Amino acid sequence: MFNHYAAAAILALGICSRQELKAQDNLGPVGNVVRVGQLEFVPADDPYASAGMYQGPVIVGANPPSGGPPPSWPCAGGGSDAPCASIPAGGFVVPFPKQVVAPTFEGEIVWTFTTTSATGTADFNVTVTQGSTKLFSDTFNFAVSANGTWYAYLYNVTLSGATKGAALVTVTTTVGTATITGKTALHID
């Protein structure tokens, strides 16, 4: 049930963070994490859970535009940031999800997760594979605290050596001894 709420929030709302400057666009992938809310309930017996964390949806979409208005992403709701001021408080804007991408795709991988008791440094590992071929891989880390819902993103993701067919996006989040993994499928055409 939580995953459905998280997916609805991603698609219907916008992100609680200031617009990030994209000066590093030519430097390769850039990752970040933003807390978007506080956990209101704890789903029981979730197969995507680990002690202390729950995995939300994983999506792939376009890189953020360089500015706005209209709002770019990530875009905080309820703030005074000019491109984001029209987003309601508590909302956030993310890219429109894509499931079919070109072999020359350059874009963003987005996922949500919820911490219950996990707190500390979150280590993120992101890979895109096509069969046994690794098309993309990157790692980064960010501090998180317990009892929060988080939005993580990695933009400027480019696929290397992609061919037509299925590909798998895998994101792994580790905080201390708690590890969760989220996946989404892509079709490269």
Secondary structure, DSSP 8 states (H G I E B T S, - for coil): -HHHHHHHHHHHS--SS-----TTGGGS-EEEEEEEEE-----SS-TTEETTEEEEEEEEEE---SS-SS--SSEETTSS-GGGTTS-TT-EE-----SEE-TT-EEEEEEEEEESS--EEEEEEEEEEETTEEEEEEEEEEEE-SSEEEEEEEEEEE-SS--SEEEEEEEEEEETTEEEEEEEEEEE-
